[in-house]
Amino acid sequence: MSQDDKTFGMLCHLSGLIASSTIGLGFVGPLIVWLIKKDQSPYVDAHGKEALNFYLTLLIAVAVCVPLVLIFVGILLLIIIGIGALVLGVLASVAAYQGRMYHYPICIRFIK
């Protein structure tokens, strides 16, 4: 695998973090990178699917927590989800840049 493959693999995960923090839709970044590079590199294809699945799972978790804000437990859950997403996203980015595959521990596999 080339250095470009590693960089784009890392970008799959980092773009999710950036999109989550700016527009709140973390799946958009990995989706764009994955659609552009999936046919050119199996490595980027695998990381793109993993990142996309994670950020779609994250979107569902946040959607479930938003109504729970009314009973105040949702605020705590949203904070936990945010910290978890940040930590796991950074770990996945580092692993991708080092040439290793990373599997998020809590993730629904929408795209296989």
C-alpha positions in Angstrom: 0.0 0.0 0.0 1.2 3.4 -0.8 1.6 6.5 1.3 -1.4 8.0 -0.5 -3.5 5.0 0.5 -2.5 5.5 4.2 -3.3 9.3 4.0 -6.7 8.7 2.4 -7.5 6.0 4.9 -6.7 8.4 7.7 -8.7 11.1 6.0 -11.8 8.8 6.0 -11.7 8.9 9.8 -10.6 12.5 10.3 -13.2 13.9 7.9 -15.8 12.3 10.1 -14.5 14.1 13.1 -14.3 17.4 11.3 -17.8 17.0 9.8 -19.3 16.0 13.2 -17.8 19.1 14.9 -18.8 21.6 12.1 -22.0 20.5 10.5 -23.1 17.7 12.9 -23.3 15.1 10.1 -20.1 13.0 10.6 -21.0 10.6 7.9 -20.7 13.2 5.1 -16.9 13.4 5.2 -16.2 9.7 5.1 -18.9 9.2 2.4 -17.2 11.7 0.1 -13.7 10.3 0.6 -15.0 6.7 0.2 -17.0 7.4 -2.9 -14.0 9.1 -4.6 -11.3 6.5 -3.7 -13.1 3.2 -3.1 -12.4 1.8 -6.6 -8.8 2.9 -6.6 -7.6 1.3 -3.3 -9.0 -1.7 -1.3 -7.3 -0.2 1.8 -9.2 3.1 1.5 -12.4 1.1 0.6 -12.1 -0.8 3.9 -11.4 2.3 6.0 -14.1 4.3 4.3 -16.7 1.6 5.0 -15.6 1.3 8.6 -15.7 5.1 9.2 -19.0 5.5 7.3 -20.6 2.7 9.4 -19.3 4.3 12.6 -20.5 7.8 11.9 -23.9 6.5 10.7 -24.1 4.6 14.0 -23.1 7.8 15.8 -25.9 9.7 14.0 -28.5 7.2 15.2 -27.2 7.3 18.8 -27.4 11.1 18.9 -30.9 11.0 17.4 -32.0 8.7 20.2 -30.3 10.9 22.9 -31.8 14.2 21.7 -35.4 13.5 23.1 -33.8 12.2 26.3 -32.4 15.7 26.9 -35.9 16.6 28.3 -35.3 14.3 31.2 -31.6 15.4 31.5 -30.1 12.0 31.0 -29.7 12.8 27.3 -27.2 15.6 28.1 -24.9 13.1 29.9 -25.2 10.6 27.1 -24.5 13.2 24.5 -21.3 14.2 26.3 -20.2 10.5 26.6 -20.9 10.0 22.9 -18.9 13.1 21.9 -15.9 12.1 24.0 -16.1 8.5 22.7 -16.4 9.6 19.1 -13.4 11.9 19.5 -11.2 9.2 21.1 -12.2 6.4 18.7 -11.9 8.7 15.7 -8.3 9.7 16.7 -7.4 6.0 17.4 -8.8 5.0 14.0 -7.0 7.8 12.2 -3.6 6.9 13.7 -4.1 3.2 12.9 -5.0 4.0 9.3 -1.9 6.2 8.9 0.3 3.5 10.3 -1.1 1.0 7.8 -3.3 -1.0 10.2 -7.0 -1.8 10.0 -9.1 -0.4 12.8 -12.5 -1.7 13.8 -14.7 0.5 15.9 -15.9 -1.4 19.0 -19.5 -0.2 18.9 -20.6 0.0 15.4 -23.6 -1.2 13.3 -22.3 -2.7 10.0 -24.6 -1.0 7.4 -22.1 -1.3 4.6 -20.2 -4.5 4.3 
